[in-house]
Amino acid sequence: MPLTFFTPGPAQLYPTFEKHLQTFVADQLGAISHRSQQYRNLHKFTVDQLRTLLNVPETHAILFLGSASEAWERILFSCVELESFHLVNGSFSKKFYDYSSALNKYAHKFEKPMGQGFSASEIDVPEYAELIAVTHNETSSGVQMPVSEIHKLKQRNPDKLIAVDMVSSAPYPDLDYNLIDTAFFSVQKAFGLPAGLGVWIVSEKCLAKAQTIKKQYSIGAHNDLPTLWKNALNNETPATPNVMGIYLLGKIAEDFNAIGVQTIRKQTEQKAAAIYKFIDRTAGFTPFVKEKAFRSQTVIVTDTEQPSSDIIKSIKDKGMVIGSGYGEFKNSQLRIANFPATSSEDVEKLLFELGKI
């Protein structure tokens, strides 16, 4: 029996994935040189589709990495000479902070318990912090920082660079890249693709910062920002890239553009509203994030009275897979991914079966 995955990543493959994969194989694109014009055309197509989908201006490059986790390191090497500042309210925002410490930066943090969100007005950025690290959607806890608050945070701190982790939410957040210096995501969540590709959106300001730091400190030997940027101008990558991942991402982004990103955002909100309504009204389920303004639209987390492992097993018997809680919450919570690959009908079926438990 085919399964429908509501897991927060890797997640359900997008319905057109198999068709695009077959085309990739049939056209023998896995054998082309990454220095060929054929590859450059493929690369440019994907960048152009993403630029349209996410409304990324020409002041920002769209670069390809091995993963979103790699973006943490690239950003810290490139944009932080001495001090960074991190908003931490879950496991993944903390890992960004930990990477900074591991690279011998002076890492500041403003930390809240899992399940709580941030407003710009309560955040005091340390004077000498060069970068503000923000997680739009904390995958571990189901907390989403409203885009308006991220924009306000930058407007209150115009001299700081701001980096936005949108790993488990892109293309949902409508970021204004006139304010956002850098953002990043991976493809195995809302883009409905297998893991193995990270996307790094980065501004000319970040490039200038990296060039300045490089005069005194190491900014990494592999795929440093100036080298990535130089190659991207020619629709190439420094090292042999994940050609299949880049091709498939371009085709899925094209599919998203055909639907329209505003439609995708509206559909995401409608499905999320149905899930939260179910959680609010059904005995045995309680929303983990108490403040509605901070509830994620893409990774919905509920506390459960029953061991979540029992619920997961029961639902899998019905042909669906949902995520467990993260870390200490593994057996007391469910995480339900709400990505474009699952339809309203899929969500209705899931909620119907959850209601019978």
C-alpha positions as CSV (number, residue, x, y, z in Angstrom):
1,M,0.0,0.0,0.0
2,P,1.5,3.4,-1.0
3,L,2.0,5.7,2.0
4,T,1.2,9.4,2.3
5,F,3.9,11.1,4.3
6,F,3.0,14.0,6.6
7,T,6.6,13.9,8.1
8,P,8.5,17.2,8.5
9,G,11.4,16.1,6.3
10,P,12.2,14.1,4.4
11,A,8.6,14.5,3.4
12,Q,6.0,13.5,0.8
13,L,7.4,13.6,-2.7
14,Y,5.7,16.2,-4.9
15,P,3.2,14.5,-7.3
16,T,5.2,15.5,-10.5
17,F,8.5,14.3,-9.1
18,E,8.4,10.9,-10.8
19,K,7.6,12.4,-14.2
20,H,10.5,14.9,-13.9
21,L,12.9,12.1,-12.7
22,Q,12.0,10.0,-15.8
23,T,12.7,12.9,-18.1
24,F,16.1,13.5,-16.4
25,V,17.0,9.9,-16.9
26,A,15.7,9.7,-20.5
27,D,17.6,12.8,-21.5
28,Q,20.8,11.4,-19.9
29,L,21.3,14.6,-17.9
30,G,23.2,12.7,-15.2
31,A,26.1,12.3,-17.6
32,I,26.5,15.9,-18.9
33,S,29.6,17.9,-18.0
34,H,29.0,20.6,-15.3
35,R,31.1,22.9,-17.5
36,S,28.9,22.4,-20.6
37,Q,26.4,24.9,-22.0
38,Q,23.7,22.3,-21.5
39,Y,24.4,22.3,-17.7
40,R,24.6,26.1,-17.7
41,N,21.2,26.3,-19.3
42,L,19.8,23.8,-16.7
43,H,21.3,25.8,-13.9
44,K,20.0,29.1,-15.1
45,F,16.5,27.7,-15.6
46,T,16.4,26.6,-11.9
47,V,17.7,29.9,-10.7
48,D,15.2,31.9,-12.8
49,Q,12.3,29.8,-11.6
50,L,13.3,30.2,-8.0
51,R,13.9,34.0,-8.5
52,T,10.3,34.2,-9.8
53,L,8.8,32.0,-7.1
54,L,10.5,33.7,-4.2
55,N,10.7,37.2,-5.7
56,V,14.5,37.4,-5.3
57,P,16.0,40.5,-6.8
58,E,19.2,40.6,-8.9
59,T,21.1,42.0,-5.9
60,H,21.0,38.5,-4.5
61,A,22.6,35.4,-5.8
62,I,20.9,32.0,-5.6
63,L,23.6,29.4,-4.8
64,F,23.6,25.6,-4.4
65,L,25.1,23.7,-1.5
66,G,25.0,20.2,-0.2
67,S,22.5,21.0,2.5
68,A,20.9,23.8,4.6
69,S,23.2,22.8,7.4
70,E,26.1,23.7,5.2
71,A,24.6,27.2,4.8
72,W,25.0,27.7,8.6
73,E,28.7,27.4,8.2
74,R,29.0,29.3,5.0
75,I,27.0,32.2,6.5
76,L,29.1,32.3,9.7
77,F,32.4,32.2,7.8
78,S,31.3,34.8,5.3
79,C,29.2,37.3,7.3
80,V,30.7,37.2,10.8
81,E,34.2,38.3,11.6
82,L,33.8,38.2,15.4
83,E,30.2,38.2,16.8
84,S,26.9,36.8,15.9
85,F,23.4,36.9,17.6
86,H,20.9,34.1,17.5
87,L,17.2,33.8,18.3
88,V,16.9,30.3,19.9
89,N,13.6,28.6,20.6
90,G,14.2,25.0,19.5
91,S,16.8,22.5,18.4
92,F,17.5,23.8,14.9
93,S,17.9,27.5,15.9
94,K,20.2,26.3,18.7
95,K,22.3,24.3,16.2
96,F,22.9,27.5,14.2
97,Y,24.1,29.1,17.5
98,D,26.3,26.0,18.2
99,Y,27.9,26.2,14.8
100,S,29.0,29.8,15.5
101,S,30.6,28.8,18.8
102,A,32.3,25.8,17.0
103,L,33.8,28.3,14.5
104,N,35.3,30.3,17.4
105,K,32.9,33.2,17.0
106,Y,31.5,35.1,20.0
107,A,27.9,33.8,19.8
108,H,25.2,35.7,21.6
109,K,21.7,34.3,22.0
110,F,18.2,35.3,23.1
111,E,16.7,32.0,24.1
112,K,13.1,31.1,24.9
113,P,11.6,27.7,25.8
114,M,10.4,25.5,23.0
115,G,6.9,26.5,21.9
116,Q,7.4,30.2,22.4
117,G,8.0,32.8,19.6
118,F,9.7,36.1,19.2
119,S,8.5,39.7,18.5
120,A,10.8,42.3,17.2
121,S,10.0,44.8,20.0
122,E,11.4,42.5,22.7
123,I,14.7,41.8,21.0
124,D,17.8,43.8,21.9
125,V,20.6,43.0,19.5
126,P,24.1,43.3,21.1
127,E,26.0,46.3,19.9
128,Y,28.9,44.5,18.2
129,A,26.9,41.6,16.7
130,E,27.4,41.6,13.0
131,L,24.7,39.1,12.1
132,I,21.2,38.4,13.4
133,A,20.3,34.7,12.9
134,V,16.5,34.1,12.7
135,T,14.6,30.9,12.2
136,H,11.4,31.6,10.4
137,N,10.0,28.1,11.1
138,E,11.5,26.1,14.0
139,T,11.0,22.5,12.8
140,S,11.4,20.9,16.2
141,S,8.7,22.9,17.9
142,G,6.2,24.2,15.3
143,V,6.9,27.9,16.1
144,Q,6.8,30.3,13.2
145,M,8.1,33.9,13.5
146,P,5.8,36.2,11.5
147,V,7.5,37.6,8.5
148,S,6.4,41.1,9.5
149,E,8.3,40.7,12.8
150,I,11.4,39.6,10.9
151,H,11.2,42.7,8.7
152,K,10.7,44.9,11.7
153,L,13.7,43.4,13.4
154,K,15.9,44.3,10.4
155,Q,14.4,47.8,10.2
156,R,15.2,48.3,13.9
157,N,18.8,47.1,13.2
158,P,19.7,48.4,9.7
159,D,23.4,48.1,10.2
160,K,23.3,44.4,11.0
161,L,23.1,41.6,8.5
162,I,20.1,39.3,8.9
163,A,20.0,35.6,8.0
164,V,16.7,33.7,7.8
165,D,16.4,29.9,8.1
166,M,13.3,28.9,6.1
167,V,14.3,25.3,5.8
168,S,10.8,23.9,6.7
169,S,8.7,26.7,5.3
170,A,9.9,28.0,1.9
171,P,8.2,28.9,-0.4
172,Y,5.5,29.9,2.2
173,P,7.2,33.0,3.7
174,D,6.9,36.2,1.6
175,L,10.3,37.7,2.5
176,D,11.2,41.2,1.3
177,Y,14.8,40.7,0.0
178,N,15.3,44.5,0.2
179,L,15.5,43.8,3.9
180,I,16.7,40.2,4.1
181,D,20.4,39.8,3.5
182,T,20.5,36.1,3.3
183,A,18.1,33.1,3.6
184,F,18.4,29.4,3.0
185,F,16.4,26.2,2.7
186,S,16.7,22.5,1.7
187,V,14.6,20.7,-0.8
188,Q,13.4,17.7,1.1
189,K,10.6,19.5,2.9
190,A,8.1,21.8,1.2
191,F,9.6,21.3,-2.3
192,G,8.8,17.6,-2.1
193,L,12.2,16.3,-3.3
194,P,14.7,13.8,-2.0
195,A,17.4,15.2,0.4
196,G,20.8,16.3,-0.9
197,L,20.5,19.9,-2.0
198,G,20.6,23.2,-0.1
199,V,19.7,26.6,-1.6
200,W,21.5,29.7,-0.3
201,I,20.1,33.2,-1.2
202,V,22.7,35.8,-0.5
203,S,23.1,39.5,-1.1
204,E,25.8,41.7,-2.4
205,K,26.3,43.1,1.1
206,C,27.1,39.6,2.3
207,L,29.6,39.2,-0.5
208,A,31.3,42.4,0.4
209,K,31.5,41.4,4.0
210,A,33.1,38.0,3.0
211,Q,35.7,39.7,0.8
212,T,36.6,42.0,3.7
213,I,36.9,39.2,6.3
214,K,38.9,37.1,3.8
215,K,41.7,39.6,3.9
216,Q,42.4,38.7,7.6
217,Y,40.7,35.4,8.4
218,S,39.8,32.1,6.8
219,I,36.3,31.9,5.4
220,G,36.6,28.3,4.5
221,A,38.5,26.4,1.8
222,H,35.6,24.6,0.2
223,N,32.9,26.6,-1.6
224,D,33.6,30.0,0.0
225,L,31.2,32.7,-0.9
226,P,33.3,34.8,-3.3
227,T,34.1,31.6,-5.3
228,L,30.5,30.4,-5.3
229,W,29.4,33.9,-6.4
230,K,32.0,34.1,-9.2
231,N,30.9,30.7,-10.6
232,A,27.2,31.6,-10.3
233,L,27.7,34.5,-12.6
234,N,28.5,31.9,-15.3
235,N,25.6,29.6,-14.2
236,E,28.1,27.2,-12.7
237,T,29.3,25.8,-9.3
238,P,32.9,25.5,-8.1
239,A,32.8,21.8,-7.6
240,T,30.7,19.1,-9.5
241,P,27.2,19.8,-8.3
242,N,24.1,17.7,-7.6
243,V,22.9,18.1,-11.2
244,M,19.8,15.9,-10.6
245,G,18.8,17.8,-7.6
246,I,19.2,21.2,-9.3
247,Y,17.2,20.0,-12.4
248,L,14.4,18.6,-10.3
249,L,14.2,21.7,-8.1
250,G,13.8,23.8,-11.2
251,K,11.0,21.7,-12.5
252,I,9.2,21.7,-9.2
253,A,9.6,25.5,-8.9
254,E,8.2,25.7,-12.4
255,D,5.2,23.7,-11.3
256,F,4.8,26.0,-8.3
257,N,4.9,29.0,-10.5
258,A,2.2,27.6,-12.7
259,I,0.0,27.3,-9.7
260,G,1.1,30.7,-8.3
261,V,2.9,31.2,-5.1
262,Q,0.1,33.2,-3.6
263,T,-2.3,30.3,-4.3
264,I,0.2,27.9,-2.6
265,R,0.4,30.2,0.4
266,K,-3.4,30.4,0.6
267,Q,-3.8,26.6,0.3
268,T,-1.2,26.1,3.0
269,E,-3.1,28.4,5.4
270,Q,-6.4,26.7,4.6
271,K,-5.0,23.2,5.3
272,A,-3.3,24.5,8.5
273,A,-6.5,26.0,9.7
274,A,-8.3,22.7,9.3
275,I,-5.6,20.8,11.3
276,Y,-5.5,23.4,14.1
277,K,-9.4,23.3,14.3
278,F,-9.2,19.6,14.6
279,I,-6.6,19.8,17.4
280,D,-8.5,22.4,19.3
281,R,-11.8,20.5,19.2
282,T,-10.6,16.9,19.6
283,A,-10.1,15.2,23.0
284,G,-6.6,13.9,23.4
285,F,-4.9,16.6,21.3
286,T,-3.7,20.0,22.5
287,P,-1.7,22.6,20.4
288,F,1.8,22.8,21.6
289,V,2.2,26.5,20.6
290,K,-0.2,28.4,22.7
291,E,0.0,31.8,21.0
292,K,-1.9,31.6,17.7
293,A,0.3,34.3,16.1
294,F,3.4,32.0,16.4
295,R,1.8,28.8,15.2
296,S,3.5,27.3,12.2
297,Q,1.6,26.9,9.0
298,T,3.9,24.3,7.7
299,V,4.9,22.1,10.7
300,I,2.0,21.7,13.1
301,V,2.8,20.3,16.6
302,T,0.3,18.8,18.9
303,D,0.6,17.4,22.4
304,T,-1.0,14.0,22.8
305,E,-2.5,12.2,25.8
306,Q,-1.8,8.8,24.3
307,P,1.9,7.9,23.6
308,S,2.5,9.4,20.1
309,S,4.2,6.1,19.0
310,D,0.8,4.3,19.3
311,I,-0.9,7.0,17.2
312,I,1.8,6.9,14.6
313,K,1.5,3.1,14.3
314,S,-2.3,3.2,14.1
315,I,-2.2,5.9,11.4
316,K,0.5,4.1,9.4
317,D,-1.8,1.1,9.2
318,K,-4.2,3.4,7.4
319,G,-1.6,4.3,4.8
320,M,-0.3,7.6,6.3
321,V,2.9,8.5,8.1
322,I,3.1,11.4,10.6
323,G,6.1,12.7,12.5
324,S,6.9,12.1,16.2
325,G,7.8,14.9,18.6
326,Y,11.4,16.1,18.6
327,G,14.0,15.2,21.3
328,E,12.4,15.1,24.8
329,F,9.0,15.4,23.2
330,K,9.4,12.3,21.0
331,N,6.6,10.2,22.6
332,S,4.3,13.0,23.8
333,Q,3.9,15.0,20.6
334,L,3.1,14.6,16.9
335,R,4.5,16.8,14.2
336,I,2.3,17.0,11.1
337,A,3.9,18.5,8.0
338,N,1.7,20.7,5.8
339,F,3.6,21.0,2.6
340,P,2.3,21.5,-1.0
341,A,2.7,17.8,-1.9
342,T,-0.2,16.8,0.4
343,S,-3.7,18.0,-0.8
344,S,-6.7,19.1,1.2
345,E,-8.2,15.7,0.5
346,D,-5.1,14.1,2.0
347,V,-5.5,16.3,5.1
348,E,-9.2,15.5,5.4
349,K,-8.4,11.7,5.3
350,L,-5.7,12.1,8.0
351,L,-7.9,14.1,10.3
352,F,-10.8,11.6,9.8
353,E,-8.5,8.7,10.9
354,L,-7.0,10.7,13.8
355,G,-10.5,11.4,15.0
356,K,-11.3,7.7,15.3
357,I,-8.3,7.0,17.6
